[in-house]
Amino acid sequence: MKQLFLITCFVPVFALADTVCVAVKVSDGDTFTCRKQGRNMQVRLADIDAPESGQAYGNQARKALNKLIYKQMVTLKNTKQDKYGRTVATVYSGSTNVNLAMIEQGYAWHYERYSNNAEYAAAMRQAQKGRRGLWADKGKIIKPENWRHK
């Protein structure tokens, strides 16, 4: 009984542990494949939404994410699973918050519908003000969630 108690006490700690893996393929500006111990997992960057592949700035967003993480060890924090079986996480490459960097560079929206992250919201306002990335074409851009439902 004592062993069962000890096991149940430590299960949540393991569930919340960070995952370290190698980014092996970038699909678009907010999704990539990560390899750990010979197994691949799909990862979706939490709290952001980047242009889709066929959308304006989609290719640039994929290239920006590729530059930040491809073939690098990354750390996945605050992970959960989405309805598609992907790991949703805040991704770090060294000390760089990749999710935040994508917003700062102007290649992703702060996904306000699912996130109340004040730092991400402020970064998006700064990217808009500085006309960085997709914000350079003000008026021609469509939020990915709206574009997907066209």
C-alpha positions as CSV (number, residue, x, y, z in Angstrom):
1,M,0.0,0.0,0.0
2,K,2.9,2.4,0.9
3,Q,4.4,1.8,-2.6
4,L,1.1,2.5,-4.4
5,F,0.8,5.8,-2.4
6,L,4.4,6.8,-3.4
7,I,3.7,6.0,-7.1
8,T,0.5,8.0,-7.2
9,C,2.2,11.0,-5.5
10,F,4.9,11.2,-8.3
11,V,2.7,10.6,-11.4
12,P,1.7,14.3,-11.8
13,V,5.4,15.3,-11.6
14,F,6.3,13.1,-14.5
15,A,3.3,14.2,-16.5
16,L,4.4,17.8,-16.2
17,A,8.1,17.2,-17.1
18,D,9.6,19.1,-20.0
19,T,10.3,17.1,-23.2
20,V,13.6,17.6,-25.0
21,C,13.7,16.4,-28.7
22,V,15.2,17.3,-32.1
23,A,13.2,19.2,-34.6
24,V,13.4,17.1,-37.8
25,K,10.7,18.6,-40.1
26,V,8.9,22.0,-40.1
27,S,5.4,21.6,-41.7
28,D,4.3,25.3,-41.4
29,G,4.8,28.3,-39.2
30,D,3.3,26.7,-36.1
31,T,3.7,22.9,-36.6
32,F,6.7,20.7,-36.7
33,T,7.9,17.1,-36.2
34,C,10.2,16.4,-33.3
35,R,12.2,13.1,-32.7
36,K,12.9,11.7,-29.3
37,Q,14.5,8.2,-28.8
38,G,13.7,7.2,-32.4
39,R,10.1,8.2,-32.2
40,N,8.5,11.1,-34.0
41,M,5.8,13.4,-32.5
42,Q,3.8,16.2,-34.1
43,V,4.1,19.5,-32.2
44,R,1.9,22.5,-32.4
45,L,3.1,25.8,-31.0
46,A,0.8,26.9,-28.2
47,D,-1.0,30.3,-28.1
48,I,0.0,31.3,-31.7
49,D,-1.5,30.9,-35.2
50,A,0.6,31.2,-38.3
51,P,-0.4,31.5,-41.9
52,E,-1.2,28.1,-43.6
53,S,1.0,26.7,-46.3
54,G,-1.3,27.9,-49.2
55,Q,-1.9,31.3,-47.6
56,A,-0.1,34.6,-48.1
57,Y,3.0,34.5,-45.9
58,G,2.6,30.8,-45.2
59,N,6.0,30.0,-46.9
60,Q,7.7,32.8,-45.1
61,A,6.3,31.7,-41.7
62,R,7.5,28.1,-42.3
63,K,11.0,29.4,-43.2
64,A,11.1,31.6,-40.1
65,L,10.2,28.6,-37.9
66,N,12.7,26.4,-39.8
67,K,15.5,28.9,-39.1
68,L,14.7,29.0,-35.4
69,I,14.5,25.2,-34.7
70,Y,15.4,22.9,-37.6
71,K,17.9,20.1,-36.6
72,Q,18.2,21.7,-33.2
73,M,17.4,20.3,-29.7
74,V,14.3,22.0,-28.4
75,T,12.4,21.9,-25.1
76,L,8.7,21.5,-25.0
77,K,7.1,23.1,-22.0
78,N,3.5,23.2,-20.7
79,T,2.5,20.4,-23.0
80,K,-0.9,19.0,-23.7
81,Q,-2.6,17.1,-26.5
82,D,-5.0,18.6,-29.0
83,K,-7.9,16.8,-30.7
84,Y,-5.6,15.8,-33.6
85,G,-3.1,14.0,-31.3
86,R,-0.5,16.7,-31.6
87,T,1.6,17.8,-28.7
88,V,0.8,21.5,-28.0
89,A,3.6,23.3,-26.3
90,T,5.6,26.4,-25.6
91,V,8.8,25.6,-27.5
92,Y,12.3,26.8,-26.5
93,S,15.5,26.6,-28.5
94,G,18.1,27.3,-25.9
95,S,16.7,30.3,-24.0
96,T,14.6,31.6,-26.9
97,N,10.8,31.2,-26.6
98,V,10.1,30.2,-30.2
99,N,6.4,30.9,-30.0
100,L,7.1,34.4,-28.9
101,A,9.9,34.9,-31.5
102,M,7.4,33.9,-34.3
103,I,5.1,36.7,-33.1
104,E,7.9,39.2,-32.7
105,Q,9.1,38.6,-36.2
106,G,5.6,39.1,-37.5
107,Y,5.0,35.6,-38.8
108,A,2.3,34.6,-36.3
109,W,-0.7,36.0,-34.6
110,H,-1.2,35.8,-30.8
111,Y,-4.1,33.3,-30.8
112,E,-6.3,35.4,-28.5
113,R,-9.2,33.0,-28.9
114,Y,-7.4,30.4,-26.9
115,S,-4.8,32.5,-25.0
116,N,-4.7,35.5,-22.7
117,N,-0.9,35.7,-22.7
118,A,-0.2,39.4,-22.2
119,E,3.4,39.1,-23.4
120,Y,2.3,37.6,-26.7
121,A,-0.4,40.2,-27.1
122,A,2.1,43.0,-26.6
123,A,4.6,41.4,-29.0
124,M,1.9,41.2,-31.7
125,R,1.1,44.9,-31.2
126,Q,4.8,45.8,-31.6
127,A,5.1,43.6,-34.7
128,Q,2.0,45.3,-36.2
129,K,3.4,48.8,-35.3
130,G,6.8,47.9,-36.8
131,R,5.1,46.4,-39.9
132,R,7.3,43.3,-39.5
133,G,6.6,40.1,-41.5
134,L,3.0,39.7,-42.6
135,W,2.1,43.1,-41.0
136,A,4.0,44.8,-43.9
137,D,0.9,44.0,-46.1
138,K,-1.7,45.5,-43.8
139,G,-5.1,44.9,-45.3
140,K,-4.1,41.9,-47.4
141,I,-3.7,39.4,-44.6
142,I,-6.4,37.1,-43.3
143,K,-6.2,35.3,-40.0
144,P,-5.5,31.6,-40.5
145,E,-8.6,30.6,-38.6
146,N,-10.7,32.6,-41.1
147,W,-8.8,31.4,-44.1
148,R,-9.3,27.8,-43.1
149,H,-13.1,28.3,-43.0
150,K,-13.3,29.9,-46.5
